[in-house]
Amino acid sequence: MKPKQAGALPEKAGYTKYFEHDGALRAYANRMMWFGISAVLISFVLALLLFYVRVQPPTVIRIAANGDATVVSGATTMPRTPLGFMNALAASSAPGEQPADIEGRAMVRKFLESYLTYTPTTLEKNWADALNMMTHNLRTLTLNQLRDQDIVSKVHDDEITSTFKLRSLEPVKGQPWTYVAFGVKEVHRIHNKAEFTDRLVAQYNVRLLQTERSERVPSGLLVAEYGEHQMVGEKDNGLEQSSVLMDDAKK
C-alpha cells in the first residue's frame, strides 16, 4: 500500500517533508504581517502630527493706528527678510553695545525700499513697516502729511505702482548716522483711462537717531530725518513702458 501511495504523488512531493510544502507561503505571510504593522505605526504617527497642528491657535496680529504691529496670540517666527536678518544681528549684540555702521546701512536701505516701493495691495504693509522705523516726531509728521494730502486714496484711485532701485549709499563725513543715497524710482499710474510713467533719479538724505536697544528697536537706530531731492526726471504717457533710466543705471 505505501509504494502505491507514494507513486500517486508528484515527483517533488514524493521526497520532501510535509512542513516544506507551505514554507514559502508562511514566509510571505510573515513579511506582509510586518509590513502591515509598520504601515499602522506610520499612520498613527501622522495622525498625531495632524492633531497637533490642528489644535495650534491661529496667529492674530493687531495693527495700531500709528502702524505698530503686535502679535496678540499664536506662534511667531523670525521673518525671512533683510529686516529680520538685521534684528537677528542686533539681538546677538549686548544691550549696551554701540550699533555698527553695517546696521545703519541696513536700516537706511530697508527704510527706502519699504517707503518707496509699493502697489495698491502692498501700500499699507510697506508704509506701516517704514513708519515703525521712524521716531515719534517724524512718524507723526508723516502721518499728518499722508492724511492731509489723501495719498492712500490717490494710490488706490489711480492704481499707482512705484518701484525703487538703490544705486549707492554712503555716510556723510563729520555727521554721525547721516547717509546720502542715490536711487532710481519709477512710478506708473492710470488716470482717466490713460497710462503715465514717471522715471526719477533722486538723492535721498536720511539721518538716524541712536537710541537704546529694545525688542521694538533691536538695532538701536531710528529714522529721525528724511529728505528727497529730484536730480533727473522724465515723463512718458505712451504705450511703451520700457525703463530707459533703469537700463542706463544698470550699465
Phi and psi in degrees as a GROMACS rama.xvg file:
@    title "Ramachandran Plot"
@    xaxis  label "Phi"
@    yaxis  label "Psi"
@TYPE xy
-64.8659  -43.3561  LYS-2
-63.8353  -33.6173  PRO-3
-67.8577  -39.8441  LYS-4
-68.6063  -38.4885  GLN-5
-66.007  -34.573  ALA-6
-72.1838  -24.2517  GLY-7
-74.1521  -21.28  ALA-8
-79.5579  160.397  LEU-9
-59.9479  160.602  PRO-10
-63.3815  -41.3283  GLU-11
-70.596  -39.9505  LYS-12
-72.9847  -17.1853  ALA-13
-69.3556  -25.4299  GLY-14
-122.12  16.3751  TYR-15
-108.884  157.385  THR-16
-76.3871  160.677  LYS-17
-69.3617  -31.2667  TYR-18
-80.5757  -5.14961  PHE-19
-88.8616  -9.46128  GLU-20
-68.2403  -41.3238  HIS-21
-109.515  21.5211  ASP-22
-62.87  -43.3419  GLY-23
-65.013  -38.4506  ALA-24
-65.4889  -38.9088  LEU-25
-67.492  -40.4325  ARG-26
-63.225  -41.8903  ALA-27
-64.0801  -39.3519  TYR-28
-65.5534  -37.2991  ALA-29
-64.6612  -41.9545  ASN-30
-62.6403  -42.9829  ARG-31
-64.7021  -33.4742  MET-32
-65.8583  -45.6637  MET-33
-68.0739  -34.6768  TRP-34
-63.5046  -41.6987  PHE-35
-65.4726  -39.5857  GLY-36
-62.9817  -42.2593  ILE-37
-63.3536  -42.1286  SER-38
-63.5138  -38.5208  ALA-39
-65.5671  -42.0019  VAL-40
-63.7876  -43.6124  LEU-41
-62.8443  -42.5305  ILE-42
-63.1331  -37.5751  SER-43
-65.1284  -41.8299  PHE-44
-64.504  -43.3635  VAL-45
-63.3462  -37.0371  LEU-46
-64.9658  -39.4  ALA-47
-64.0126  -43.1452  LEU-48
-62.784  -41.3423  LEU-49
-63.6084  -40.8165  LEU-50
-65.6503  -38.9296  PHE-51
-64.5314  -41.0179  TYR-52
-68.1802  -36.8973  VAL-53
-70.1552  -30.9471  ARG-54
-84.9501  -5.32684  VAL-55
-69.8504  137.187  GLN-56
-71.8418  148.738  PRO-57
-70.5479  153.33  PRO-58
-82.9052  121.811  THR-59
-115.668  124.5  VAL-60
-116.657  129.513  ILE-61
-101.03  129.636  ARG-62
-105.481  116.801  ILE-63
-76.962  173.532  ALA-64
-66.1665  -29.659  ALA-65
-87.2329  3.08035  ASN-66
96.2901  -1.10201  GLY-67
-71.1622  133.889  ASP-68
-108.716  126.698  ALA-69
-129.867  144.039  THR-70
-87.0701  120.788  VAL-71
-83.09  -47.28  VAL-72
-153.281  163.978  SER-73
96.4623  167.273  GLY-74
-83.68  147.366  ALA-75
-122.211  153.278  THR-76
-129.711  161.129  THR-77
-71.3142  123.262  MET-78
-64.9666  141.186  PRO-79
-88.975  66.0167  ARG-80
-133.623  165.325  THR-81
-56.6809  -34.6951  PRO-82
-66.1905  -39.8566  LEU-83
-63.6159  -38.449  GLY-84
-64.6201  -39.8559  PHE-85
-66.62  -38.7356  MET-86
-63.7886  -41.6319  ASN-87
-65.3798  -37.5409  ALA-88
-66.4704  -39.639  LEU-89
-73.1891  -33.3963  ALA-90
-65.8763  -28.4113  ALA-91
-75.9114  -10.1463  SER-92
-88.9685  159.762  SER-93
-72.116  153.115  ALA-94
-58.8988  -36.6755  PRO-95
-92.47  3.15212  GLY-96
-75.1463  140.956  GLU-97
-72.6715  139.466  GLN-98
-66.6553  149.171  PRO-99
-89.8398  167.261  ALA-100
-64.9449  -32.8257  ASP-101
-64.7355  -31.1817  ILE-102
-69.8532  -37.3079  GLU-103
-65.8233  -41.7507  GLY-104
-63.6892  -43.0951  ARG-105
-64.0584  -35.7449  ALA-106
-64.246  -46.7657  MET-107
-65.9836  -43.9475  VAL-108
-61.2172  -47.2158  ARG-109
-63.39  -39.1123  LYS-110
-64.6983  -46.2234  PHE-111
-65.5264  -42.5419  LEU-112
-65.8896  -35.7388  GLU-113
-74.9114  -37.6198  SER-114
-81.6293  -29.8918  TYR-115
-105.406  -6.40541  LEU-116
-114.064  118.636  THR-117
-163.889  161.473  TYR-118
-132.581  170.233  THR-119
-58.1128  -25.3648  PRO-120
-89.9686  -25.8644  THR-121
-105.95  7.63062  THR-122
-62.1267  -50.5996  LEU-123
-62.1259  -43.3092  GLU-124
-67.5236  -46.7392  LYS-125
-65.141  -42.2409  ASN-126
-72.3083  -30.4932  TRP-127
-64.6182  -40.3853  ALA-128
-62.9139  -41.4357  ASP-129
-67.4154  -39.8924  ALA-130
-66.4724  -34.4065  LEU-131
-65.9443  -19.4281  ASN-132
-91.7759  -1.50578  MET-133
-95.1546  161.336  MET-134
-72.6413  168.655  THR-135
-62.8451  -41.4755  HIS-136
-66.1172  -46.9322  ASN-137
-66.6968  -35.9912  LEU-138
-65.07  -42.206  ARG-139
-64.8154  -42.8566  THR-140
-63.4565  -42.44  LEU-141
-66.6444  -42.7073  THR-142
-62.5785  -39.6808  LEU-143
-64.3895  -40.6136  ASN-144
-66.005  -42.1702  GLN-145
-64.2585  -36.0835  LEU-146
-73.4848  -42.5141  ARG-147
-67.8966  -40.3091  ASP-148
-86.5414  -4.81053  GLN-149
53.2916  50.1706  ASP-150
-67.4234  -40.0014  ILE-151
-61.6592  -42.8505  VAL-152
-65.7645  -36.672  SER-153
-66.604  -38.0919  LYS-154
-63.7257  -41.9539  VAL-155
-72.9471  -38.9763  HIS-156
-68.5047  -43.0105  ASP-157
-93.3595  3.21551  ASP-158
50.9617  52.6908  GLU-159
-76.2642  133.174  ILE-160
-125.389  125.253  THR-161
-120.024  131.669  SER-162
-121.898  144.907  THR-163
-134.714  137.198  PHE-164
-128.328  113.694  LYS-165
-79.0028  126.284  LEU-166
-98.825  -38.9277  ARG-167
-153.167  152.578  SER-168
-147.636  116.815  LEU-169
-135.213  144.838  GLU-170
-76.3378  154.342  PRO-171
-90.225  127  VAL-172
-69.8025  137.919  LYS-173
82.4257  -5.21604  GLY-174
-126.023  109.313  GLN-175
-68.237  138.364  PRO-176
57.0063  36.2304  TRP-177
-120.197  129.733  THR-178
-130.12  149.917  TYR-179
-119.974  125.713  VAL-180
-123.266  147.076  ALA-181
-122.601  132.242  PHE-182
-152.345  167.869  GLY-183
-113.803  125.597  VAL-184
-119.454  131.722  LYS-185
-120.774  119.499  GLU-186
-112.794  122.267  VAL-187
-115.893  130.972  HIS-188
-143.827  160.941  ARG-189
-124.045  119.972  ILE-190
-135.703  125.618  HIS-191
54.3761  44.1309  ASN-192
61.6477  21.7362  LYS-193
-122.22  139.803  ALA-194
-96.8405  137.173  GLU-195
-131.864  143.436  PHE-196
-134.681  124.804  THR-197
-110.704  125.769  ASP-198
-113.274  120.387  ARG-199
-127.826  134.17  LEU-200
-108.603  117.669  VAL-201
-132.527  161.239  ALA-202
-106.971  133.749  GLN-203
-120.061  124.939  TYR-204
-107.194  122.223  ASN-205
-129.674  128.36  VAL-206
-117.682  129.388  ARG-207
-99.224  153.394  LEU-208
-116.857  126.396  LEU-209
-84.3403  127.29  GLN-210
-128.323  -176.336  THR-211
-75.29  144.29  GLU-212
-68.1396  137.498  ARG-213
-149.151  178.279  SER-214
-64.0121  -37.2044  GLU-215
-77.7669  -34.1526  ARG-216
-123.424  78.2085  VAL-217
-67.4708  -29.1071  PRO-218
-81.751  -15.7513  SER-219
75.906  18.8359  GLY-220
-129.957  139.566  LEU-221
-134.693  152.677  LEU-222
-80.3258  116.591  VAL-223
-98.8905  -33.7473  ALA-224
-139.6  144.928  GLU-225
-145.181  131.829  TYR-226
-142.848  150.405  GLY-227
-131.474  132.004  GLU-228
-128.657  117.569  HIS-229
-76.0335  131.55  GLN-230
-104.63  -49.3923  MET-231
-133.438  137.501  VAL-232
-140.61  152.122  GLY-233
-152.121  137.671  GLU-234
-118.513  143.074  LYS-235
-142.849  126.186  ASP-236
-116.854  19.2534  ASN-237
-82.336  -178.794  GLY-238
-79.9211  -28.8714  LEU-239
-78.3802  128.364  GLU-240
-114.271  36.1583  GLN-241
-78.9671  137.977  SER-242
-92.3948  102.518  SER-243
-72.849  -43.131  VAL-244
-66.0242  -35.5234  LEU-245
-64.8144  -40.3581  MET-246
-65.7539  -42.3209  ASP-247
-65.1313  -37.2279  ASP-248
-66.3384  -36.0192  ALA-249
-66.6211  -35.931  LYS-250
